[in-house]
Amino acid sequence: MKDIFGTNNLKKVAKVIEKKFASNPIAIRLVFEGEDLRGEIHPMSRICAAIDRAKNDSFILPCSSLTCPIAKFVLTGEGKEEATERLFKEKLVSSEKAAKDLVNSIPHFKGNIIGLQLSPLKKAKFKPDVLVLILNPRDAMKLAQTLAYNGKLIRAEFSGITAACGEIIAMPIKEKRPNLSLGCKGSRKFLKDSELLFSVPYTLISHLLEGD
């Protein structure tokens, strides 16, 4: 696949996506240990709040600033017990066993990630690992139709609990497939009632530019 994310193409890609799906796409890239961080660093406690900010701003979110144990586990692989305990204490699951089962099923990374680089795609100066679109159901349908144009069914997985970290970052990147999320308690604070999240990994972004 031709690399569509050369510096001169970013704005063009963003414009096409915005026109087709009425959404300003957000670019997200994993930042690993040893990288020379270039950009403004904004410590924030929650990934969902960072995604909301990234609708307009470009910045780096360090994992060390995260206070949500589930998000920290998803990005770093650390704090599995704390994430499990949080699920049970907040009564998001029926039992400690259910909490363990859910945490074990959440896609997560295993070390070496120190942060996320986020930006509106039209302002991004990096190749994203995933694009996040905030959509209403009608435009989400159009996006799904575009991704299914070549005959492949879209299989969405979500729990309403690990939206911003697991469902729209970790899962699409690790499994190289798009995913839809209805949000979670944290992300719904920033989403309108009529909005949901749809993420597309870098390897499939070129499909969004096909068709009318």
C-alpha positions in Angstrom: 0.0 0.0 0.0 1.3 3.4 -0.9 2.1 5.5 2.2 -0.6 8.2 2.1 0.7 9.9 5.2 3.5 11.9 3.7 3.7 15.4 5.2 2.1 17.0 2.2 -0.9 14.5 2.2 -2.1 14.8 5.8 -4.4 17.8 5.2 -5.8 16.3 2.0 -6.6 13.0 3.7 -8.3 14.8 6.6 -10.4 16.9 4.2 -11.6 13.8 2.3 -12.6 12.0 5.5 -14.2 15.1 7.0 -16.3 15.6 3.8 -17.4 11.9 3.6 -18.2 11.3 7.2 -18.7 14.7 8.8 -16.0 14.1 11.3 -12.7 15.7 12.1 -10.5 12.6 12.5 -8.1 12.4 15.4 -4.6 10.8 14.8 -3.0 8.8 17.6 0.4 7.2 17.7 2.1 5.1 20.4 5.2 6.6 21.9 7.9 4.1 23.0 10.8 4.1 25.4 13.9 5.7 23.9 12.1 7.9 21.4 13.1 11.6 21.2 9.8 13.2 22.1 9.1 16.2 19.9 6.0 18.2 20.8 4.2 19.8 23.7 3.6 17.4 26.6 0.3 17.6 28.4 -0.1 15.3 31.5 -3.8 14.3 31.8 -5.4 11.8 34.1 -7.7 10.1 31.5 -7.3 9.1 27.8 -10.9 10.0 27.1 -10.3 13.6 28.1 -7.1 13.6 26.0 -9.0 12.4 22.9 -11.5 15.2 23.5 -8.7 17.8 23.7 -7.1 16.3 20.6 -10.1 17.5 18.5 -8.3 20.8 18.4 -4.8 20.4 19.9 -1.6 18.5 19.1 0.3 17.1 22.2 1.9 14.1 23.9 0.1 12.3 26.8 2.5 10.6 29.1 1.4 7.3 30.6 2.8 8.3 33.9 0.0 10.9 34.3 -2.8 8.5 33.9 -4.9 7.9 37.1 -7.4 5.5 35.5 -6.0 2.0 36.4 -7.7 0.4 33.5 -6.1 2.8 31.0 -2.7 2.4 32.6 -3.0 -1.4 32.3 -4.1 -1.2 28.7 -1.2 0.9 27.6 1.6 -0.4 29.8 0.5 -3.9 30.9 1.0 -2.8 34.5 -1.5 -2.6 37.4 -3.7 -5.6 36.4 -4.8 -6.2 40.0 -5.7 -2.5 40.4 -7.7 -2.5 37.2 -9.6 -5.6 38.3 -10.3 -4.1 41.7 -11.6 -0.9 40.2 -14.1 -2.8 38.0 -15.5 -4.6 41.0 -15.5 -1.7 43.5 -17.4 0.5 41.0 -19.9 -2.3 40.5 -19.3 -2.5 36.8 -19.3 -6.2 37.0 -21.2 -8.8 39.1 -18.3 -10.4 40.9 -14.6 -10.5 41.4 -14.4 -13.4 39.0 -16.3 -11.3 36.3 -13.8 -8.5 36.9 -10.9 -10.9 36.3 -12.5 -12.4 33.2 -13.1 -8.9 31.7 -9.6 -7.6 32.4 -8.2 -10.8 30.9 -10.2 -10.2 27.8 -9.2 -6.6 27.3 -6.5 -6.1 24.6 -3.4 -4.5 26.1 0.2 -3.7 25.4 3.1 -5.2 27.3 5.6 -2.6 28.2 7.8 -0.1 26.4 5.0 2.4 25.8 5.5 5.7 27.6 2.8 7.8 26.1 0.5 8.7 23.2 0.9 11.4 20.6 -2.4 12.9 19.6 -3.5 15.5 17.1 -6.3 16.5 14.7 -5.3 14.6 11.6 -5.2 17.9 9.6 -2.5 19.2 12.0 -0.6 15.9 12.5 3.1 15.7 11.7 3.4 12.0 12.3 2.1 8.7 10.8 -0.7 7.6 13.1 -1.2 4.1 14.4 -4.9 4.6 14.5 -7.5 7.2 13.5 -10.5 7.9 15.8 -13.7 9.4 14.4 -16.5 10.8 16.5 -19.7 10.1 14.6 -23.4 10.0 14.7 -25.1 6.6 13.9 -25.8 7.6 10.3 -22.2 8.6 9.5 -21.0 5.5 11.4 -23.1 3.4 9.0 -21.5 5.2 6.0 -18.1 4.5 7.4 -19.0 0.8 8.0 -20.3 0.5 4.4 -17.0 2.0 3.1 -14.9 -0.5 5.1 -17.1 -3.4 4.0 -17.0 -2.3 0.4 -14.6 -5.1 -0.6 -16.7 -7.8 1.0 -15.3 -8.0 4.5 -17.7 -8.0 7.5 -16.8 -5.6 10.4 -16.8 -7.3 13.7 -17.1 -4.8 16.6 -16.3 -5.7 20.2 -17.1 -3.4 23.1 -18.2 -3.6 26.8 -19.1 0.0 27.6 -16.3 0.0 30.1 -12.9 0.3 28.4 -13.8 2.5 25.4 -11.0 5.1 24.9 -8.1 2.8 25.9 -9.0 -0.7 25.0 -11.8 -0.5 22.4 -10.5 2.3 20.1 -6.8 2.3 20.7 -5.4 -1.1 21.7 -7.8 -3.4 19.9 -7.6 -1.8 16.4 -3.8 -1.4 16.6 -3.1 -4.9 18.0 -5.6 -6.8 15.8 -5.3 -4.5 12.7 -9.1 -4.1 12.3 -11.6 -1.3 12.8 -13.7 -1.2 15.9 -16.8 0.7 17.1 -17.4 1.8 20.6 -20.4 3.2 22.4 -18.1 4.9 24.9 -17.7 4.3 28.7 -18.5 6.3 31.8 -15.5 8.5 31.2 -15.8 9.1 27.5 -19.5 9.8 27.7 -18.7 12.9 29.6 -17.2 14.3 26.4 -19.4 12.7 23.8 -22.9 14.0 22.9 -25.8 11.6 23.4 -26.0 11.2 19.6 -22.2 10.4 19.2 -20.2 7.2 19.2 -16.5 6.3 18.5 -15.2 4.5 15.4 -11.5 3.7 15.1 -9.6 2.6 12.0 -6.0 1.2 12.1 -3.4 2.8 9.9 -3.2 -0.3 7.7 -6.8 0.3 6.6 -7.0 4.1 6.4 -6.5 4.1 2.6 -10.0 2.4 2.3 -11.6 5.5 3.7 -10.5 7.4 0.6 -12.2 5.1 -1.9 -15.5 5.8 -3.6 -17.5 9.0 -3.7 
